[in-house]
Amino acid sequence: MKKIFEKCKRKLGFVLLAFVFASAFCGNLFAATITNMRIGQQIGGVRIVFDADSKFDYQVFLLSNPKRLVVDTLSTDIKKTLTNTQNNIISSTRVGKLNEKDKRIVFDLQKPALIKQAFILQPSKNNNWRFVVDLVTTSERDFEHQAGVKNALSSKNNKASSLASKKDSKSWFTSLSKSSKPKTRQKIIVLDAGHGGKDPGAIGAHGKTYEKNITLAMSKELKALLETKGYKVYLTRSTDVFIPLRQRVKIAQKYKADLFMSIHADSAMNRKATGLSVYTLSETASDKEAAALAERENKVDIIGGVDFSENSKEINDILISLSQTDCRNKSSKFAAYMVSEMRKSIKLVDNTHRFAGFAVLKAPDIPSALLEMGYLSNKQEEQLLTQSSYRKKLATSAVSAIDRYFNDPEVAALY
Ligand SMILES: [Zn+2]
């Protein structure tokens, strides 16, 4: 058996060798020739297009200090580089050789930008093969995130994904410069125990259970569990104090949270209503019930003597920025994982992932979700929520969802 294997290996070696010689002698040193590069200004960013006579493999990633976009094109010959650099992101371009075959094109950035996508387009009527990289302007913080973890988009990963997690790209990756080695940064999560102090939140069916106490207990339990999994976790409050909603958002920003989760328990006129729901931010609520809930939760600040509506203009302006859209997509992704994990052991409401204008979710640059653990207005659910064993089940599912979220290659590439 072993002999056959050895024989096969030798045979394979010859085939490979023959292939290499054939390629070299036929002049096919390069898989593709880049015939032109162009750049176009778009809303919120720029698009770089490489015209080529064939498709090729690539790697795209960001480096900081100074800010750069690096595009490695594998086995390519480059005939023409960028001529027109009139745009608001890229200041200059240079082309270098990584080795005999592979090229590195470095774009110096004059402002922070994120790689939104990178992909190959097949030839069309008027175009040859094209390789497209889209950049969108972003905050310094988000740039540092994407550049800091040295993630890359590559043709081998097909989709936006973390290069560091791909075994097959390892050899290629180690051939890159030392500064582009991956670092795994500890993820920061801010948990927000809803209500507190003079604001009790919803009051249980028996009149004894206060939402503020249940949310605080759950936040502390979830924090402990997340810490055992290596996350850095902060709470917006660890005692029974009142904190205005916008202050909670500021706390998440102060700690540079990668994820923000606000924890609540619901109440309804209909005492039979039960189930868990997950909310993410939307300017338009997914239904009347969601709108009413957001209004109830947002009222807290008016109770506390601070009218949140005063500030909503400024916050709304930030909301329409591109980074918010990106952030909203990440939030939705997180909510989807929450629903998928909670479903396994917890009763959910129909259409579990809902959208509403919660003030506490309005951090423009932090993916955020609000968890309504269940209805305190329902006797059975109130009973469950007061039990630490039930909350442990909730916390365990939340941890699985958070793990899945950060391990999602599309999400990882954006951090
Ligand atoms: Zn609440």
Boltz pocket constraint, residues with backbone or C-beta under 6 A from the ligand:
constraints:
  - pocket:
      binder: B
      contacts: [[A, 194], [A, 195], [A, 201], [A, 202], [A, 211], [A, 263], [A, 264], [A, 265], [A, 297]]
      max_distance: 6.0
